[in-house]
Amino acid sequence: MASQKEILSDGRFSRVARDPRFWEMPEKDRKIKIDKRFRAMFHDKKFKLKCTVDKRGRPVNYTSVENLRKFYALSESDSELSEDDSEVRAEKKKKKAKPKEEAGS
Protein backbone atom coordinates (compact mmCIF):
# COMPACT_ATOMS: atom_id res chain seq x y z
CA MET A 1 0.00 0.00 0.00
CA ALA A 2 1.15 3.49 -0.72
CA SER A 3 1.67 5.87 2.16
CA GLN A 4 -0.76 8.68 2.91
CA LYS A 5 1.71 11.34 1.73
CA GLU A 6 2.19 9.63 -1.60
CA ILE A 7 -1.55 9.47 -2.13
CA LEU A 8 -2.07 13.14 -1.28
CA SER A 9 0.82 14.21 -3.51
CA ASP A 10 -0.84 12.43 -6.45
CA GLY A 11 -2.71 15.00 -8.55
CA ARG A 12 -5.83 12.87 -8.73
CA PHE A 13 -6.30 12.82 -4.95
CA SER A 14 -4.74 16.13 -3.88
CA ARG A 15 -8.11 17.86 -3.45
CA VAL A 16 -9.12 15.35 -0.77
CA ALA A 17 -6.92 17.14 1.78
CA ARG A 18 -8.59 20.49 1.01
CA ASP A 19 -12.18 19.27 0.70
CA PRO A 20 -14.18 19.82 3.92
CA ARG A 21 -16.33 16.75 3.20
CA PHE A 22 -13.37 14.56 4.13
CA TRP A 23 -12.24 16.47 7.22
CA GLU A 24 -12.68 14.85 10.61
CA MET A 25 -15.51 16.28 12.67
CA PRO A 26 -14.31 18.58 15.49
CA GLU A 27 -14.48 17.15 19.01
CA LYS A 28 -16.93 19.81 20.23
CA ASP A 29 -19.39 19.04 17.42
CA ARG A 30 -19.34 15.24 17.73
CA LYS A 31 -21.81 15.02 20.56
CA ILE A 32 -25.36 16.32 20.33
CA LYS A 33 -26.14 18.91 22.99
CA ILE A 34 -29.04 17.96 25.24
CA ASP A 35 -30.86 20.58 27.30
CA LYS A 36 -32.04 20.19 30.86
CA ARG A 37 -35.37 18.61 29.89
CA PHE A 38 -33.63 15.40 28.84
CA ARG A 39 -30.89 15.12 31.46
CA ALA A 40 -32.83 12.37 33.26
CA MET A 41 -31.86 9.91 30.54
CA PHE A 42 -28.33 9.80 31.97
CA HIS A 43 -29.39 8.58 35.44
CA ASP A 44 -32.96 7.26 35.15
CA LYS A 45 -33.48 3.51 35.47
CA LYS A 46 -35.91 3.49 32.55
CA PHE A 47 -33.09 4.34 30.14
CA LYS A 48 -30.59 1.85 31.54
CA LEU A 49 -30.29 -1.48 29.76
CA LYS A 50 -27.69 -4.05 30.71
CA CYS A 51 -26.32 -5.68 27.56
CA THR A 52 -24.64 -9.06 27.68
CA VAL A 53 -24.21 -9.57 23.93
CA ASP A 54 -23.97 -7.14 21.04
CA LYS A 55 -26.07 -7.30 17.89
CA ARG A 56 -23.73 -9.90 16.40
CA GLY A 57 -23.81 -12.20 19.43
CA ARG A 58 -20.39 -11.32 20.84
CA PRO A 59 -20.24 -11.00 24.63
CA VAL A 60 -20.01 -7.43 25.93
CA ASN A 61 -20.15 -5.83 29.33
CA TYR A 62 -21.63 -2.34 29.10
CA THR A 63 -24.87 -0.47 29.71
CA SER A 64 -26.88 1.74 27.40
CA VAL A 65 -26.08 4.75 29.62
CA GLU A 66 -22.43 4.51 28.57
CA ASN A 67 -23.56 4.52 24.97
CA LEU A 68 -25.73 7.60 25.59
CA ARG A 69 -22.80 9.44 27.16
CA LYS A 70 -20.75 8.69 24.05
CA PHE A 71 -23.21 10.39 21.71
CA TYR A 72 -24.92 13.03 23.87
CA ALA A 73 -23.70 15.78 26.19
CA LEU A 74 -25.52 18.28 28.37
CA SER A 75 -25.27 21.74 26.92
CA GLU A 76 -23.03 23.95 29.02
CA SER A 77 -25.49 26.79 29.46
CA ASP A 78 -28.24 24.39 30.49
CA SER A 79 -26.02 22.53 32.94
CA GLU A 80 -25.23 25.83 34.64
CA LEU A 81 -28.90 26.77 34.61
CA SER A 82 -29.88 23.43 36.07
CA GLU A 83 -27.58 23.99 39.03
CA ASP A 84 -29.06 27.45 39.54
CA ASP A 85 -32.58 26.08 39.18
CA SER A 86 -31.99 23.45 41.83
CA GLU A 87 -30.76 26.13 44.24
CA VAL A 88 -33.76 28.34 43.49
CA ARG A 89 -36.16 25.41 43.99
CA ALA A 90 -34.56 24.61 47.35
CA GLU A 91 -34.98 28.23 48.46
CA LYS A 92 -38.63 28.25 47.35
CA LYS A 93 -39.32 25.07 49.31
CA LYS A 94 -37.81 26.66 52.41
CA LYS A 95 -39.93 29.80 51.96
CA LYS A 96 -43.09 27.72 51.48
CA ALA A 97 -42.31 25.69 54.58
CA LYS A 98 -41.91 28.77 56.82
CA PRO A 99 -45.44 30.21 56.36
CA LYS A 100 -46.98 26.85 57.23
CA GLU A 101 -45.01 26.72 60.45
CA GLU A 102 -45.94 30.30 61.32
CA ALA A 103 -49.61 29.66 60.59
CA GLY A 104 -49.60 26.68 62.94
CA SER A 105 -48.08 28.67 65.83
N, C-alpha and C positions, 0 to 999 in steps of 0.2 A: 504494500500500500504506500502511496505517496504521502509525504508529510503535509501537514496543514499549510505550511508556508508555501510549499510548491504548488498546492492547489490554488491558493489565493493569488499567487504571482501569475498563474495562467490567465490569459486575457479572457477566456470564456467564463471564468468564475470570479473575476476580480470584483464585480459589482456586488457579490454576496456580502462582502465585508462592509460595504457602505449602505446596503439596503436595510431599512429599519424592520422589515418583516422578518428578518433572520436574527435580529438582536435578541439577547436574553432579556426577559422581563425583569425590571428592577425589583429589588427585595421588598420595597415599601408597597409596591403595587401587586404583589403576588397574592396576598390575602385580601379577602373581601371584608370591608369594614362593617361591623354589626353595631347597631345602636343599642341603647339600654333596654329597649323593649324585648330583645331576644337574648339577653345575657344569661337567662335561666337555662338555656340549652347547654351551657358548659358545666353546670353542677346539678341539674335536675335528674332524678332517677328515671324519668320517662324517656330521656334521650340516651341513656347509657345502655349499650348492648355489649355483652361479653362474647367475643368471637373466639372460637376454638379452631376453626378452619377457615381459610380464605375461599374465594369463589372457585378456585381450582382444586380444592380439597387438601391443600398443604396445611399442616398444623401451624397456627399462629397464636400469639399470646398478647393481644391488645384489645382495647375497648374502643367503642365508637367515639367517645369523648376525645381521645387522642387524635383521631382522624379529623374531628371537627376543629380542634385547635390548630391542625396543620393548614386548613383551608380558610378559617375565619379568625378575625381578630376584633376585639372591641375597639371602636373608634376612640381616639384619645380624648376628644372633647366630651364625648358621652361618658367615658369612664370617670373623668373629673367631675362631671355633673352628677353622676350617680353617687359619688362619695358625698357631694354637697347635699344632694337630695336626702340621703340617709340621715345626715346630721339634722337637716331641717325637720324631717319627719319625727326624729327623736325629740326635738325641742317642742314640736306641736303636741306630741303625746304627753309630755310633762306638763304643758300648759293646760291641756284638757283635764288632766288628772287633778290639778290643784283646785279648780272651781268645784269639783265634786266633793272634795274633802272639806272645803270651806262651807259648802251648802249643808253638809252633814253635821257641822259643829254647832 
